[in-house]
Amino acid sequence: MSDDSNPLLSPSTLDYRLPPFALIADEHYAPAFEVGFAEQLAEIAAITSNPEAPTFENTLVPLERSGQTLRRVAYVFYNKSSADSTDATNALDEELAPRAAAHDDAIKLDSVLYERIRTVHAGLAERSDLSPEAHYLVKRHLTDFTLAGAGLDAAAKARLSELNQRISGLQAKFEKQLLADTNDLAVVFDSADELEGLGEGELSAAAEAANGRGLEGKYLVTLVLPTGHPWLSSLVRPESRARIMTASRSRGARRGEHDNRPLVLELARLRARRAELLGFASHADYVTAGQTAGSAANVAVMLGKLAPAAARNARREHAALEELAGEAVAAPDWSFWTEKVRTAQYDVDTAALRPYFEAERVLQDGVFFAATRLYGITFAERPDLVAYHPDVRVFEVADEDGSPIGLFLYDLYTRDSKRGGAWMNSLVDASELLDEPTTIVVNNHNVPKPAAGEPTLLTFDEVGTLFHEFGHALHGLFGHAVYPRFAGTSVHRDFVEFPSQVNEMWMLWPEVLANYAKHFQTGEPIPQDVVDRIVASETFNEGFATSEYLGAALLDQAWHTLSAEQADAVAEVPGFEASALTAVGLDFGPVPPRYQSSYFAHTFSGGYDAQYYSYIWSEVLDADTVEWFKQNGGLTRANGDRFRSRLLGVGGTKDPIEAYVDFRGRTADLAPLLKRRGLAD
């Protein structure tokens, strides 16, 4: 294949440099990666062979310019492989993983390049002519290279590279097997009677999913990424709830080709060995050294403060459920009986709210509306621009003065080719150095698609997810940086969830809610007394919500605080999980962890290894910021401009805690989080 025939090997000529998806085929990716790898290594060699003394201009600037082809190809491919995979992309993903790891090591473990960066760093005090962003860039690259092992001797580097390649390959395999097993374990029901309690839209989606697999006349319940399923709250028949929960918890944990348990054990061992090689006591210590948390011990202190109170609250909630049910309430039944208790105590039935949450209205009159009021930005759909799948919509985003910001791609519906969960990707990051003035971001969701002509009605939680993921999108769209290293959402992992969590506040903000929460048939607004009861019930079931989250976060920490010797001694996954949860008081059968190890994609394939704590770590900042908005008038342009200019817009160009203090005027207070989570007592 010639370079001229590969659309990935040159910058796109489309508006905003949107990748030419209509021209890209699976066979284009592998050769494009080869070109990208070779180009960047040649660019690095030009830096390291430069006979001149190292400077910011001849070392850091060309380092930041390097790899443009590879970055372009990788952004398109990894979006494709997660959102619309094929057998070919799955195979290539697994093949590429060790290759990409080796390529990264060839750069990060280059001793000459490392010494050049060290030399530039040593002379920073004399470079007052450089911008604060440039100074921070040198410091971050030095930290990155040091943590990557650039200071090791040759033998240790060779061993490290072997570990990195093996780990990367196992992570890709974990994700591939999880997707396949999730599809295989989708639950087939023979009749609508078995799904009693679901609304017409949900039944339509289940029938449509069955038709898509050639199961006409049946109903297919596809699994979501977390342990629980949103339909469990509505299903009347206990046996139907149990079938779905059993399937969910079986993912990656059955003997056969999709068994992820051996991968979990090997990943834990290899990560621990790598940490030991790099001079750290555990993988968690290695990872947190480069995050705002600073150490695994700091993470343990915070999570340890929250777990006992959350567990107590969950047990109290369980007692209330069983009192109402008059029978034992197990994990599959929790959501169903929770809605009964919520209705009894607060007269709020979240399932009955779905008619008020029609997806298009939530997007246009809720998510977009809040962003326009807060930041002055506008959205215009561009049906002329072709995305990577027919279901994906493209919106042009402009500033208040009409100047372009970028494109927002919206991928709402689930499909067998898409991994579970919801997430944000970048396709183009804005940076001055690379003359990229605008950004392209993608929001992916997994909402079941109803039959043609039927409305898409969202659950209460799905509405929250739309606002959350759009917070990531805003962070990516607004992030302004000179250097690619800091573009978009390129911030510390335990800070990146903060902007998205803040954006969730607008879901129930009165002005926003009144604009979008209208009955899809009558147009009637959601009754104010219902809204009042929703707000009154905000801490309801927080024992469950906090416990299931902490169960997963502490499980992640348990795997990754092991020393190499300890990791080698772990013989099987279920026993380790049980011991880990017992140790923190979260071994409560009715509340399983949000993710169990065999389908814990965040930590075993998604880049959140030893960092799933990030959500609640960021929530401290989020809850404190919500208080600030409330104290300062809420949804105003002045507040939006301050949050945008001092936080969202800085991308990764400064230390994130410094950015937070610049916005808030002080460090974050823990009290608002404790109040929100019902843990203040």
Order of alpha helices (4+ residues) and beta strands (2+ residues): alpha-alpha-alpha-alpha-alpha-alpha-alpha-beta-alpha-beta-alpha-alpha-alpha-alpha-alpha-alpha-beta-beta-beta-beta-beta-alpha-alpha-alpha-alpha-alpha-alpha-alpha-alpha-alpha-alpha-alpha-alpha
